Amino acid sequence: MKILIIGSGMYVTGRGGTGVGTVLAAICQHSINNKIEKVVVVSKSSSSKKAVLDAFSRINTVLNSEIDYEFRSVKGSFEEIKSLQDEFGFTAAIVAIPDHLHFNYIEILIRLGIHNLVVKPLVPTLKEHLELISLSREYQVYCAVEFHKRFDETNLLIKRELNNGNLGNIKYFQVDYSQRLSIPSEVFKNWSSKSNIFQYLGVHYVDLIDFLTGCEPIRVMAAGVKGTLSSQGIDTWDSVHAMIEWQGSMASTKQNFISVHNTSWVDPECSTALSDQVYQVVGGLGRISCDQKNRGLEYTRTDEGFSHPNPYFSDFLPGPSGQLQFSGYGYDSIKLFLLDVRDINNGEVTIEDIHYQRPSFVNTLASTQVVEAVNKSLNGESQWIEVKK
């Protein structure tokens, strides 16, 4: 398998101390027991080369992996990506770039016949989402969104309880999700004004509620607050507050219910985790509360202060032999995509076989429907917006 990675930011490399480099670490770990012949990382900025090569070197050393890799600088044209495809013959691609660039690159990958996984959100409009689905079917390309919360065992337990009807009819979800101010003001400073915190981050819980309940969003309203980021010359919302009405289904609830989402990215740098996130689901027969930041670990160091680590998402942890291994539900999400591509190419499964078992483009429409409606409501004096079908 030869893999193209489009993007060289924090989720790919962990640059600037922003993480372990989930994408590269997942691929290096996967290569230990699965043949990966080549990984090529492309970025518009040639200055990213050092960060990419340093990350590969670091991760290969930690995992004792021997993956073959290189960096290329591209501007993003069809001709450039086609030239790379002609040179290497990629069977899979992972896209981790700013929201507003997703459609162009994914369209190119589909037309070149490269199965692809893209970080959330897929695209901001339903028109684009449907166009990509149509294109992927025409070219027989498997496409998925990296909604890793579907792989978190905590969420899977909640899905089981809802599907078994143990909470009764769902009344509401309450979601509070925020990140540090440095994310929009430093890490994503070049493009955060082209997105907003709900579109970039809050969409995770829209997809999660869709996944947990099997219900469809009906209508949406949203309001936002500005001030902190705009004072720094970044024209986007500090926080976005959305309310979604979902249509009940026989699987998890017979009644319509509401989800309330409070999202922001102006947390102080002294926050004990990059993301502060809690949610609860309340039904007629019970309630489940889930703290996805404080998972039972409290870590205090003289040089780094107090923190709440989340090794369950992705981290280097000792295996039975003592050798560090990359594991977690963040890894599981990427590993499954790579295994699916292998199985599709080997003729063991078809794309249609797995569409509704994975966060495929076909199976993630609700996330885009809600993002588009939230953006319309934010720009329309917080009016209720009917969700497009």
C-alpha positions as CSV (number, residue, x, y, z in Angstrom):
1,M,0.0,0.0,0.0
2,K,1.2,3.5,-0.9
3,I,-0.4,6.4,1.0
4,L,-0.7,10.1,0.2
5,I,-1.1,12.5,3.1
6,I,-2.4,15.9,2.2
7,G,-1.6,18.4,5.0
8,S,1.2,18.7,7.6
9,G,-0.4,20.3,10.6
10,M,-0.9,19.3,14.2
11,Y,-3.1,16.3,13.6
12,V,-0.6,14.9,11.1
13,T,2.7,15.7,12.8
14,G,2.0,17.0,16.3
15,R,4.1,20.0,15.4
16,G,4.6,22.7,18.0
17,G,3.9,20.4,20.9
18,T,0.2,20.1,19.9
19,G,0.1,16.3,20.2
20,V,1.7,13.0,19.2
21,G,1.0,13.3,15.4
22,T,-2.0,11.0,15.2
23,V,-2.0,10.4,11.4
24,L,1.7,9.7,11.0
25,A,1.8,7.7,14.2
26,A,-1.2,5.6,13.1
27,I,0.4,4.8,9.8
28,C,3.8,3.9,11.3
29,Q,2.1,1.6,13.8
30,H,0.0,0.0,11.1
31,S,3.1,-0.6,9.0
32,I,4.6,-2.9,11.6
33,N,2.1,-5.7,10.8
34,N,0.8,-4.5,7.4
35,K,2.8,-3.8,4.3
36,I,3.1,-0.1,3.6
37,E,5.6,0.6,0.8
38,K,5.6,4.4,0.8
39,V,4.1,7.4,2.5
40,V,4.3,10.8,0.8
41,V,3.2,14.0,2.7
42,V,2.4,17.0,0.7
43,S,1.9,20.6,1.8
44,K,1.6,24.0,0.2
45,S,4.4,25.3,2.4
46,S,7.9,24.0,1.7
47,S,8.8,25.3,5.2
48,S,6.8,22.3,6.5
49,K,9.3,19.8,5.3
50,K,11.4,19.9,8.4
51,A,8.4,19.4,10.7
52,V,7.3,16.4,8.7
53,L,10.7,14.7,8.4
54,D,11.3,15.3,12.1
55,A,8.0,13.8,13.0
56,F,8.6,10.7,10.9
57,S,12.0,10.3,12.4
58,R,10.7,10.7,16.0
59,I,7.8,8.3,15.5
60,N,9.8,5.6,13.7
61,T,12.3,5.7,16.6
62,V,9.6,5.4,19.3
63,L,7.8,2.6,17.5
64,N,10.9,0.9,16.0
65,S,9.1,1.1,12.6
66,E,10.9,1.4,9.3
67,I,8.4,3.2,7.1
68,D,9.7,4.8,3.9
69,Y,8.6,8.4,3.6
70,E,9.2,11.7,1.8
71,F,7.8,15.2,1.6
72,R,6.7,17.2,-1.5
73,S,5.6,20.8,-1.8
74,V,2.5,21.3,-4.0
75,K,0.2,24.2,-4.8
76,G,-2.9,21.9,-5.0
77,S,-3.6,21.6,-8.7
78,F,-5.1,18.5,-10.4
79,E,-2.0,18.3,-12.5
80,E,0.3,18.2,-9.5
81,I,-1.6,15.5,-7.7
82,K,-2.0,13.5,-10.9
83,S,1.8,13.7,-11.5
84,L,2.3,12.3,-8.0
85,Q,-0.2,9.6,-8.6
86,D,1.5,8.7,-11.9
87,E,4.8,8.5,-10.0
88,F,3.8,6.5,-6.9
89,G,0.4,4.9,-7.6
90,F,-1.3,5.7,-4.3
91,T,-4.0,3.3,-3.1
92,A,-5.2,5.6,-0.2
93,A,-5.0,9.2,0.9
94,I,-5.6,11.0,4.2
95,V,-6.7,14.6,4.0
96,A,-6.0,16.9,7.0
97,I,-6.2,20.5,5.8
98,P,-8.4,23.5,6.6
99,D,-12.2,23.1,6.1
100,H,-12.5,25.4,3.1
101,L,-9.9,23.4,1.1
102,H,-11.5,20.0,1.5
103,F,-13.8,19.9,-1.5
104,N,-11.1,20.7,-4.1
105,Y,-8.7,18.1,-2.9
106,I,-11.3,15.4,-2.4
107,E,-12.7,15.9,-5.9
108,I,-9.1,15.5,-7.3
109,L,-8.5,12.3,-5.3
110,I,-11.8,10.8,-6.4
111,R,-11.2,11.6,-10.1
112,L,-7.8,9.9,-9.7
113,G,-9.4,6.8,-8.2
114,I,-7.7,7.2,-4.8
115,H,-9.7,6.0,-1.7
116,N,-9.6,8.7,0.9
117,L,-10.2,9.6,4.5
118,V,-10.8,13.3,5.5
119,V,-10.8,15.0,8.8
120,K,-14.0,16.6,10.0
121,P,-15.9,18.6,8.8
122,L,-16.2,17.1,5.3
123,V,-17.6,20.2,3.7
124,P,-19.8,23.1,4.9
125,T,-22.7,22.7,2.4
126,L,-25.0,19.8,1.6
127,K,-24.6,20.6,-2.2
128,E,-20.9,19.9,-2.0
129,H,-21.4,16.8,0.1
130,L,-24.0,15.3,-2.3
131,E,-21.7,16.2,-5.3
132,L,-18.8,14.3,-3.7
133,I,-21.1,11.2,-3.0
134,S,-22.2,11.2,-6.7
135,L,-18.6,11.6,-7.9
136,S,-17.4,8.8,-5.6
137,R,-20.0,6.4,-6.9
138,E,-19.2,7.3,-10.5
139,Y,-15.5,6.6,-10.0
140,Q,-16.0,3.7,-7.5
141,V,-13.9,5.3,-4.8
142,Y,-14.4,4.7,-1.1
143,C,-14.5,8.0,0.9
144,A,-14.9,8.4,4.7
145,V,-14.8,11.1,7.4
146,E,-12.5,10.7,10.3
147,F,-15.2,10.8,13.0
148,H,-13.1,9.0,15.6
149,K,-15.7,9.5,18.4
150,R,-17.6,6.6,16.9
151,F,-14.7,4.3,18.0
152,D,-14.6,5.5,21.7
153,E,-15.7,2.6,24.0
154,T,-17.5,5.1,26.3
155,N,-19.7,6.2,23.4
156,L,-20.2,2.6,22.3
157,L,-21.5,1.8,25.7
158,I,-24.0,4.7,25.5
159,K,-25.1,3.6,22.0
160,R,-25.8,0.1,23.4
161,E,-27.9,1.5,26.3
162,L,-29.9,3.7,24.0
163,N,-30.5,0.9,21.4
164,N,-31.7,-1.3,24.3
165,G,-34.1,1.3,25.4
166,N,-32.7,1.5,28.9
167,L,-33.1,5.3,29.1
168,G,-36.6,5.3,27.6
169,N,-37.5,7.9,25.1
170,I,-34.7,10.5,24.8
171,K,-35.6,14.0,26.0
172,Y,-32.4,15.8,25.3
173,F,-28.6,15.8,24.9
174,Q,-26.5,18.6,26.4
175,V,-23.0,19.1,25.0
176,D,-20.3,21.4,26.2
177,Y,-17.1,21.4,24.1
178,S,-14.3,23.9,24.1
179,Q,-10.6,24.4,23.2
180,R,-7.8,26.7,24.1
181,L,-7.5,30.2,22.6
182,S,-4.2,29.2,21.1
183,I,-5.9,27.0,18.6
184,P,-7.6,29.7,16.5
185,S,-5.2,32.5,17.5
186,E,-1.9,30.6,16.9
187,V,-2.2,27.1,15.5
188,F,-4.9,27.8,12.9
189,K,-4.4,31.6,12.7
190,N,-4.1,31.6,9.0
191,W,-7.5,30.1,8.4
192,S,-9.6,30.2,11.5
193,S,-11.5,33.2,10.2
194,K,-12.8,31.0,7.3
195,S,-14.4,28.6,9.8
196,N,-16.0,28.7,13.2
197,I,-15.9,26.6,16.3
198,F,-19.1,24.7,15.6
199,Q,-18.1,23.8,12.1
200,Y,-14.6,22.9,12.9
201,L,-15.1,21.1,16.3
202,G,-18.7,21.0,17.4
203,V,-19.6,18.9,14.3
204,H,-18.1,15.9,16.2
205,Y,-21.1,15.7,18.5
206,V,-23.6,16.2,15.7
207,D,-22.2,13.1,14.1
208,L,-22.0,11.3,17.4
209,I,-25.7,11.9,18.2
210,D,-26.6,10.7,14.7
211,F,-24.4,7.6,15.3
212,L,-25.8,7.0,18.8
213,T,-29.5,7.3,18.0
214,G,-30.0,6.8,14.3
215,C,-32.2,9.8,14.3
216,E,-32.3,12.6,11.7
217,P,-32.0,16.4,12.4
218,I,-35.2,18.4,11.6
219,R,-34.4,22.0,12.3
220,V,-31.6,24.1,13.9
221,M,-31.1,27.5,15.5
222,A,-27.8,29.0,16.6
223,A,-26.4,32.2,18.2
224,G,-22.8,33.3,18.6
225,V,-20.7,35.5,20.7
226,K,-17.7,37.6,19.4
227,G,-15.1,39.7,21.1
228,T,-11.9,38.0,22.1
229,L,-10.8,36.8,18.6
230,S,-12.1,39.8,16.8
231,S,-10.0,42.0,19.1
232,Q,-7.0,40.1,17.7
233,G,-8.0,40.6,14.1
234,I,-9.6,37.2,13.6
235,D,-13.2,37.6,12.4
236,T,-14.9,34.6,13.7
237,W,-17.1,33.6,16.7
238,D,-15.6,33.0,20.1
239,S,-18.4,30.7,20.9
240,V,-21.4,29.2,19.1
241,H,-24.5,27.9,20.8
242,A,-26.8,25.7,18.8
243,M,-30.1,23.9,19.4
244,I,-31.1,20.9,17.2
245,E,-34.4,19.1,17.0
246,W,-34.1,15.5,16.0
247,Q,-36.9,13.2,14.7
248,G,-37.4,10.2,16.8
249,S,-37.0,6.7,15.4
250,M,-38.1,3.3,16.6
251,A,-34.5,2.1,17.3
252,S,-33.6,4.4,20.2
253,T,-36.6,6.7,20.9
254,K,-40.1,7.1,19.6
255,Q,-40.3,10.9,20.3
256,N,-38.5,13.9,18.9
257,F,-35.8,15.2,21.2
258,I,-33.5,18.3,21.5
259,S,-29.7,18.6,21.6
260,V,-28.1,21.7,22.9
261,H,-24.5,22.4,22.0
262,N,-22.2,25.0,23.6
263,T,-18.9,25.3,21.7
264,S,-16.0,27.7,22.1
265,W,-12.3,28.1,21.4
266,V,-11.3,30.8,23.8
267,D,-10.3,28.6,26.9
268,P,-7.2,29.8,28.8
269,E,-3.9,28.1,28.1
270,C,-3.9,26.8,31.7
271,S,-6.8,24.6,30.9
272,T,-5.9,21.0,31.9
273,A,-6.5,19.6,28.4
274,L,-6.5,20.8,24.9
275,S,-10.2,20.0,24.7
276,D,-12.7,20.4,27.5
277,Q,-15.7,18.2,26.7
278,V,-18.6,16.8,28.6
279,Y,-22.0,15.6,27.5
280,Q,-25.1,14.0,28.9
281,V,-28.2,12.3,27.5
282,V,-31.4,12.4,29.4
283,G,-34.3,10.0,28.8
284,G,-37.6,9.2,30.4
285,L,-36.1,6.4,32.4
286,G,-32.6,7.6,33.2
287,R,-29.6,9.8,32.4
288,I,-26.0,9.2,31.4
289,S,-23.3,11.8,32.0
290,C,-20.0,11.5,30.2
291,D,-16.9,13.5,31.1
292,Q,-14.6,13.1,28.1
293,K,-11.8,15.3,29.5
294,N,-11.4,13.9,33.0
295,R,-11.2,10.2,32.4
296,G,-9.8,9.4,35.9
297,L,-6.2,10.5,35.3
298,E,-4.9,13.7,37.0
299,Y,-1.2,14.4,36.3
300,T,0.9,17.0,38.1
301,R,4.5,17.9,37.2
302,T,6.7,20.7,38.4
303,D,7.6,21.7,34.8
304,E,4.2,21.3,33.2
305,G,1.6,21.8,36.0
306,F,-1.7,20.0,36.2
307,S,-3.3,18.1,33.4
308,H,-5.9,15.5,32.4
309,P,-4.3,13.1,29.9
310,N,-6.5,11.0,27.6
311,P,-4.5,8.0,26.6
312,Y,-7.7,6.3,25.4
313,F,-7.7,8.6,22.3
314,S,-4.2,8.0,21.0
315,D,-0.8,7.6,22.7
316,F,2.4,5.6,22.8
317,L,1.9,2.9,25.4
318,P,4.0,-0.2,26.3
319,G,2.9,-3.5,24.7
320,P,3.5,-6.9,26.3
321,S,7.2,-6.9,25.3
322,G,7.7,-3.4,26.7
323,Q,8.0,-1.9,23.2
324,L,6.0,1.2,22.9
325,Q,2.9,0.9,20.6
326,F,0.5,3.5,19.3
327,S,-3.0,2.8,20.3
328,G,-6.4,4.3,21.1
329,Y,-9.7,5.1,19.3
330,G,-7.9,7.7,17.2
331,Y,-5.7,5.0,15.9
332,D,-8.6,2.6,15.5
333,S,-10.4,5.0,13.2
334,I,-7.4,5.4,10.8
335,K,-6.5,1.7,11.0
336,L,-10.0,0.6,10.0
337,F,-9.9,2.9,7.0
338,L,-6.6,1.4,5.9
339,L,-7.9,-2.2,6.4
340,D,-11.0,-1.3,4.4
341,V,-9.0,0.0,1.5
342,R,-6.9,-3.2,1.6
343,D,-10.1,-5.4,1.6
344,I,-11.8,-3.4,-1.2
345,N,-8.7,-3.6,-3.4
346,N,-8.4,-7.4,-2.7
347,G,-12.1,-7.9,-3.6
348,E,-13.0,-9.1,-0.1
349,V,-15.7,-6.4,0.4
350,T,-17.4,-3.9,-1.8
351,I,-17.8,-0.2,-1.1
352,E,-21.5,-0.6,-0.9
353,D,-21.1,-3.4,1.7
354,I,-19.5,-1.0,4.2
355,H,-21.2,2.4,3.5
356,Y,-23.6,2.2,6.4
357,Q,-21.2,0.5,8.8
358,R,-18.6,3.3,8.6
359,P,-18.5,7.1,8.7
360,S,-18.6,7.1,4.9
361,F,-19.7,10.1,3.0
362,V,-23.0,8.4,2.5
363,N,-23.4,7.8,6.2
364,T,-22.4,11.3,7.5
365,L,-25.0,13.5,5.8
366,A,-26.4,14.7,9.1
367,S,-23.2,16.4,10.1
368,T,-23.1,18.6,7.0
369,Q,-26.9,19.3,7.1
370,V,-26.5,20.7,10.6
371,V,-23.3,22.6,9.9
372,E,-25.0,24.4,6.9
373,A,-28.1,25.1,9.0
374,V,-26.1,26.5,11.9
375,N,-24.2,28.8,9.6
376,K,-27.4,30.0,8.1
377,S,-28.9,30.7,11.5
378,L,-25.8,32.5,12.7
379,N,-26.0,34.8,9.6
380,G,-29.8,35.1,9.9
381,E,-30.4,36.6,13.4
382,S,-30.6,33.1,15.0
383,Q,-33.7,32.1,13.2
384,W,-34.8,28.4,13.2
385,I,-33.6,26.8,10.0
386,E,-35.2,23.7,8.5
387,V,-32.6,21.1,7.7
388,K,-32.2,20.4,4.0
389,K,-32.7,16.8,2.9
